[in-house]
Amino acid sequence: MTFKDYYNQEVVEKLKKDLNLKNVMAVPKVIKIAINVGAGEAVTNKNVIEKIQEQISTIAGQKSMITKARTSVSAFKIRKGLAIGVKVTLRGKRMYHFLEKLIRIVIPRLKDFRGVSDSNIDQNGNLNIGFPEQIIFPEIDFDKIDKIRGLQVTVVTNAKSKEKGKKLFEILGIPFKK
């Protein structure tokens, strides 16, 4: 059974019952997943962005996009239009595949992990998780990385509140702090 089938058959029914919803369309669901890496050292080393882009594309299974600075910040030596990060947005089949990998493989591999904090969910029910290193993803070969970098994963939902979003993530299998 794919993760999408699991969501449609089991998660939707549990959410419908737990949140006392009569309409299936009112059940919160995951819309997209955004993966983002900021690369401040790209100011001095131009090859950094290409390496990060390659790693994020490997993790996501989709080509990543280079983000550029919107404004100039002299304190950080950043000029407008300079490449400072990499992002990728996942939807559909790739999104469900990544979500399954995140819940079943990546989160259990975290060192000293005691659960996701409630503060990681915003008032709209979206989950933000920061990972300190990209090597916790199984696709990354430790011997081929140049430097350990952190990355941000944002799971965007159509839940209208923090409570509905948390319930969705609990039923999907994301462990929260007690």
C-alpha positions in Angstrom: 0.0 0.0 0.0 1.4 3.4 -1.0 1.5 6.2 1.5 -1.2 8.1 -0.5 -3.5 5.1 -0.3 -2.8 4.9 3.5 -3.7 8.5 3.8 -6.9 8.3 1.7 -8.2 5.1 3.4 -7.1 5.3 7.0 -6.0 8.8 7.9 -9.0 10.6 6.4 -11.4 8.3 8.3 -9.6 8.8 11.6 -9.5 12.6 11.1 -13.1 12.7 10.1 -14.1 10.9 13.3 -11.7 12.7 15.6 -12.6 16.2 14.4 -16.3 15.5 14.1 -16.4 16.4 10.4 -19.3 15.3 8.2 -17.8 16.3 4.8 -14.7 14.5 3.5 -13.6 17.7 1.8 -13.3 19.5 5.2 -10.7 17.0 6.3 -7.2 18.6 6.6 -4.7 17.4 4.0 -1.1 17.9 3.0 -0.8 20.3 0.0 2.9 20.5 -0.6 6.3 20.1 1.0 9.0 22.7 0.6 12.7 21.9 1.3 15.0 24.9 1.7 18.8 25.3 2.3 20.4 28.7 2.9 24.0 29.0 1.8 25.6 32.1 3.2 29.1 30.8 2.2 28.0 31.1 -1.5 29.2 34.7 -1.3 32.8 33.6 -1.2 32.6 30.1 -2.9 30.6 29.8 -6.1 30.8 26.0 -6.2 28.8 25.7 -3.0 25.4 26.3 -4.7 26.0 23.6 -7.3 26.9 21.0 -4.6 23.9 21.9 -2.5 21.6 21.8 -5.5 22.9 18.3 -6.4 22.3 17.1 -2.8 18.8 18.6 -2.5 17.8 17.2 -5.9 19.0 13.7 -4.7 17.0 14.0 -1.4 13.8 15.3 -3.1 13.9 13.3 -6.3 13.2 16.4 -8.3 15.3 19.2 -9.7 15.9 22.0 -7.2 15.9 25.8 -7.8 18.5 28.4 -6.9 17.1 31.3 -4.7 18.6 34.7 -5.1 18.9 37.6 -2.7 16.1 40.2 -3.0 17.9 43.0 -1.4 21.5 43.9 -0.7 22.9 43.5 2.9 26.3 45.1 3.3 26.9 43.5 6.7 26.8 40.0 5.1 28.4 41.0 1.8 25.2 40.1 0.0 24.3 41.9 -3.2 20.8 41.9 -4.8 20.5 39.0 -7.3 23.3 36.9 -5.7 22.6 33.1 -5.3 22.2 32.5 -1.6 20.2 29.3 -1.3 18.4 26.3 -2.9 14.8 25.2 -2.6 12.5 22.6 -4.0 8.7 22.2 -3.8 7.1 18.7 -3.9 3.5 18.0 -4.8 1.5 14.9 -5.7 3.3 11.5 -5.8 6.7 12.8 -4.9 5.3 14.7 -1.9 3.7 11.5 -0.5 6.9 9.5 -1.2 9.0 12.2 0.6 6.5 12.4 3.5 6.7 8.6 4.0 10.5 8.7 3.9 10.5 11.6 6.4 8.2 9.9 8.9 9.5 6.3 8.6 13.2 6.7 7.9 14.6 10.2 8.5 13.0 11.2 11.8 13.9 7.9 13.6 17.5 8.4 12.5 17.9 11.7 14.4 20.3 11.6 17.3 18.8 12.5 20.7 15.4 13.0 19.2 12.7 13.4 21.8 9.8 14.4 19.5 8.7 17.3 17.4 7.8 20.4 19.5 4.3 21.9 19.3 5.9 25.2 18.4 7.0 23.7 15.1 3.4 24.0 13.9 2.2 27.5 13.0 -1.3 29.0 13.5 -2.4 27.7 10.0 -1.5 24.1 10.8 1.8 23.9 8.8 4.8 22.0 10.1 8.3 23.3 10.0 11.2 21.0 10.9 14.9 22.1 10.8 17.4 19.3 10.3 21.0 20.0 11.5 22.6 17.9 8.8 21.7 16.5 5.4 23.4 13.1 6.0 20.4 11.8 7.9 18.7 11.3 4.5 19.5 7.8 3.2 20.3 9.0 -0.4 23.2 11.1 0.7 26.6 9.4 0.4 28.7 10.6 3.4 31.9 10.2 1.4 30.7 12.6 -1.4 29.7 15.6 0.7 32.0 18.6 1.1 30.4 20.0 4.2 27.6 19.2 6.6 24.7 21.6 6.1 21.3 22.0 7.7 18.0 22.2 5.8 14.5 23.3 6.5 11.4 21.1 5.6 8.0 22.8 5.6 4.9 20.6 5.3 2.1 22.9 4.1 -1.5 21.8 4.9 -5.0 23.2 4.3 -5.8 22.9 8.0 -7.2 26.2 9.3 -5.9 25.9 12.8 -2.9 24.6 14.8 -5.0 21.9 16.5 -6.3 20.4 13.2 -2.8 20.5 11.8 -1.3 18.8 14.8 -4.0 16.1 14.7 -3.2 15.4 11.0 0.5 15.0 11.8 -0.2 12.8 14.8 -2.3 10.4 12.7 0.2 10.5 9.9 2.8 9.2 12.4 5.0 12.2 13.3 6.1 11.8 16.9 5.4 14.9 19.2 7.0 15.7 22.6 4.8 14.5 25.5 
